[in-house]
Amino acid sequence: MPEVTLKAITNYILKDLSLTIREGELLVLFGPNGAGKSTLLNAVAGLVDYSGTILFDGKPIDGLSSDRRNIGYLFQQLALFPNMDVRDNIGYGLRMRSYGSKERIDERVNEMMRMMQIEHLARRYPKNLSGGERQRVALARVLACVPDVLLMDEPLSSLDLRSAKYLRTEIRHIQRRLRITTIFVTHNFSEAMEMADRIAVIDHGRLLSVRTPDEIIFDQSGGGMDYFIGKPNIFECQSYKIIDNGLATAQCGQMKIIVPHEGKPVNRIAIAPEHVYISTEAPLGPQVNRFEGIIQKIEERGPIIRLSVAISDQRIDAEIPWEIAKMMDLSVGQGVHIILKLRWLRVLSTKKHNPASPTL
């Protein structure tokens, strides 16, 4: 799959934007609505006019029409044909590109349905599919034609949280398996962090930074990310102990935090304020990463309330919707319960560090 290079791309939104998407990587374009993310995808696809140069493996493609760029484009609206069943929707692009005999097309369609685990949906029509099932069909149709580059424009924005989480995992797994160069657009920071090899931050048509998720969450010294997400909570860890099932317990000051462990040292832990759970009553369930603290500060940020909570020798920032904060009737000096959810904790290994009394 090709490396994609954009040089000085400019049009009515984009302003002299230069960027390289490495061969086989999933690059997320992140930024607010109207930042130019979708316009950049359309420029790569050849669907809008632009000045500058776009290269695939060093070869300019500016003179090629959209149908000759071999781009797979998954639009936000999916655009499935309502009068075609799943099988015919997936095979449509193959038929239009004269992929081969009916038998060869059928074989490719069957392969895509197996990959996306939708064989049981073959004769259903789009109106009879769930949102997640429609996403799978649309992705199968795009991948069936073996594109050189895959473009995805907020494909999960219309799904419920559970379906979106599941499909993020599936899309990432398929992208890694196929090693297809992919540009994925989102304005959801959690989605960007979960999906990306690297994140390109765009605002007002300009590229602010291109960094890995860990670089963004652990080092906000540049790139304007603090403007979009605020500063995360970062805990310095003095030691850690390996426990079962790919987990470790890290000692961060007086707090013990359970984190995912992939065989690397646990030196720093980060979690975004929006992922810190706050409750005025002791939550039910397993006692994992649960702490009690005192509210030190309450700050209104439009529809969001940011709380600063003191826990032992640490301070943790949390963000909750204004309506929920009002319902909870929070005040400075009030005691609260906090949960640091395991799935949102990120671990950084910055130096050689031996675990304390590891259990293997």
N, C-alpha and C positions, 0 to 999 in steps of 0.2 A: 504494500500500500504506500502511496506517495507521501513525501513531505510536502506540506503546503506553505508557500511563502507569499505574504502580502506586502507589497511595497508601495507606500505613499498612497493608499486607497482614499479617495476623496469623492464625495458627492454632496447632495443637499443636507445630509446629516453627518456623515463621516468626515473627519478632518485630518488628512495626512497620516493615516493609520498604517503602521507597519508591524507585522507579527509573523512568527513562524510556528506552525503546528507540526510537531515532530512526527515522523513516520510511526504509525500504529498507536499514537497516544489518544487519549480522550481529553480534549481541552474544553473547559467550560467557559463560556462567555457570561460574565456576571455583571449585573448593574441594574439600576432602576428602570422602570418603564420609560420608553422614549429615549433611552441612552444610545440606540443605534445597533443593538445586538442583532435583531432580525434583519435589518438592512445589510449588515455585514454578511450574514448567511446568504441573502439574496444576491449580493455581489459575487460571492464565491460560486453560486449556482448559475450566474449569468442571467439573472432575472431583472436586474436594475442596471442602469447606466452608471459608470464610475470612471474616474481617471486614476492612473497608477497601473500597477502590474500585479497579476496573480500568476504564480508559478506552481506547477506540480513537478516535483523532482527537478527543479531548475529550468523547466520548459514553460514558457508563457502560454497561457490558455485564453488570453483576452480576446483573441479573434474567433474563438469557438462559440457556437450557439449553445444554449443551455442543454439541448438534447444530445450534444456531442461531448459534454464534459464528464460523462459517466458519474454523475452525482446521485446519491440516494438521499432524498429529502423527506423527512417525516415532519409534516406540518402540524401545528397546534390543533387544527380542525380535522385532521386525519384524511378527509375527503374520500372515504370509502364509497363505492357505488351502491346505492340502496337497492337497485334492481338485480344485483349479482350476489350470489352466495359467497361464502368464505373462500371456497376453492377457486372460483372464477375471479374474485377480487385479487387473490395472490398471483394468479397466472396472467392477469391483464397486461402488465408491463412486458412479460416474456413474449406474449403474442404480438404486442406492438413492435417489439424489437426483433421479431422473426428469430427467436431463440433456437428453433428447430422443429422437429416433428411433434405431433400431439403427444406421443409417448414420452419424448424427452422433456417436454413441458410438464406433463403429469408427474414425471419422476422428480423434477425440481420442486414442484409444488408440494409433493409428499414429503420431501426432505425438509422444506421450510416448516411445514405443519408439525413434523416431529420435533424439530429444533425448538419451536415456540410452544410445544405441548398443547396444540389446538386441533389435533386430528378428529376429536369427537365433535368439533364445530363445523366440519367441512361443508355441510349442506344447510347451515343456518344463514339467515340474512342479517345485515347489520342491525336492523331494528330489534332483533331478538338476542342481541349480545349485550353483555355488561360493558361498562366503560373500560375496564381492564382487558376484556376479551377483544374489544375493538382496537385497543392499542397494540395488542399482540398481532392481530391480523394486519394492521397497517405496517408494522415493523417487518413482518414476514414478507409483505409485498415489496417493500423497499429493498430488503436484502436478497430477494430472489434473483434480482438482475445483476448481482455481484458488483456493486458500485466500488469505485476507487476510494471515494470519500463519502462519509455519512454525515449529514446535517440534521440536527434535531432541534426544533424550535418549541421550547416549553411543552414537550409532549405529554407531561404528566400533570399539568396544572389543573385539569378539570376532574381529576380523580380524588376520591376520599384518601385520607392520610394512610390508611392501612394498605390500600391497593397501590398507591404511589410508592410506598416504602418497598413493597414486594417487587414491583416492576423495576425500580431503580437497581435492585440487586440483580435481577435477571438481565437487564440491559448491560450492566457492567460486566457480568459474566460472559455474555455473548460477545461483547466488544473485545474483551481480552482474548477470548478463544479465537476469534477471527482476525485479530490484530488489524482491524480496520481503522484508518485515520478518521477521527470523529470530532466534530464541533457541536457542543451541546449548549443550548441557550437556556438560562434560567435567571429569575430575580429572587429565587429562594436560596438563602445562604446555606441552610442545612443541606439542601439538595446538592449544591455546588461542592461542599466539603466532602460529601459522601461519594460523589461520582468521579471527581476530577483527578487526573494525573497532575495537571496544572490548571490554575484559574487565571483568566485574563479579565481584569476589571476595566469596564468601559463606562464612561459618563459623558454626556453631551458630545458624543461622537469621537471622543479622544480616548486613547489607551492610557490608563493610569499605571498599571503594573501587570506583570505576569509572574506568578509565584506558585509554589506548591501549597497544598492545604496546610501543611505543618509550618511552612515559612510564614503564611498569613496569620495563623492562630497564635504562634509563639513569638513573632517579631513584627510588630506593627509600627516600626520606625519609619516606614515609607509606604507609598502606594495608595494612600487615601482610604484604606479599608476601615479605619476607625470611624470614618464619617458614615459608613454604611452599617457596620455591625457593632460599634462600640468596642471597648477593650474587654477581652475575655478575662475570666478568673484564671490565674496561673499559680500553681503551687510548686514550690521547690521541695524536692524529696531528698531526705538524708539517707534513707535505706529502703530496701524492699525485700519481700519474701515471696518466693514462688509457691503458689498453692495449686490445687487441682484444676482441671478443665480449662486450661489456657488463661488462668487468672493469676494476679499477684496482689499482695497487700503492700501498699507504699506508706512509709512513715513520712508525713509532711508536717513538720512542726509537731504539734500535739494531736494532729488528726491522722487517723488511719483510713486510707482510701483504697478500696478494691478497684483494680483496673484490668483491662484486657492485657494479656502478656503474650508476645510473639517471639520470645527468646532474646529480646534486646534489653539493655539496662533501662530502668525506670528512673529518670532524672528529673523530669518536669511533667506536670499534668495540667491540662487546660480544659475549660468548659465555658461555653458562651453564657452570658447572663440569661438569655431567653430559655436555656435548657435547664436552669436551676428551678426545682419544684419547691414551692412555698405553701405551708399550711399552718393554720392557727391551732389545729388539733393533731395529735399523734396519728399519722397515717397507718392504715392497715397493711398487712403484707410482710414480706421478708425484711429483716432489719439490715439491709445492705446500703452502705453509704448514706446513712441517716444521722442527722446531727441536730442539736438544739442550739439556738442563738438568740441574740437580742438585736432588734432593729436599731441601727445607729442613725440612719438618714433615709428620708423619703423624697424623691424628686420626680416631678411630673415632666414627661416628655411627650406632649401631645396625647395620643391614645394609649401610651405606655407609661407605667409607673416603674421607676427603678428604685430598688431597695438596696441599702448597704447593711449587711448583717454581720455582727461580730460573733465568731465561734472560736472559743479558746484563744489562741494567738493568731488567728487568721481573720481576714475580712472577706466576705463573699458578696458579690453583687448579683442581684436577680432582677429580671424584668417580667412583669405580668400586665395583662390588659387593665386599663383604667376601671372598667366595669367590675372586674373581679376584685380588684383592690378595694373598691368602694364597698362591695358586698361583704368583704372580710373585715372592714372597718379597722384598717391597720393604723398604728401610731408609733412614733419614736419611743423607744424603751420597752416595747411590747415583745414578749417571747414568741418565737415561731419555730416550726420544724422545717428542716430543709432536707431534700433528697438530691444527691448528685447521681443522675441516672447513668448507668454503666455504658449504655449505647452512645452517649454523647461525650464521654471522656476521651480525650486524645492524649497520647503519651509521646514524649520526645526523649530520645537518647542522645545526649550531647557529649558523653565522655565515657571512658572505661569506669565501670562501677560494679563492685561485687555485691551480690545480694546478701542480706543478713540471714544466716542460717537457712539456706534454701531447702525447700522440700521438693524433691524431684519425683 
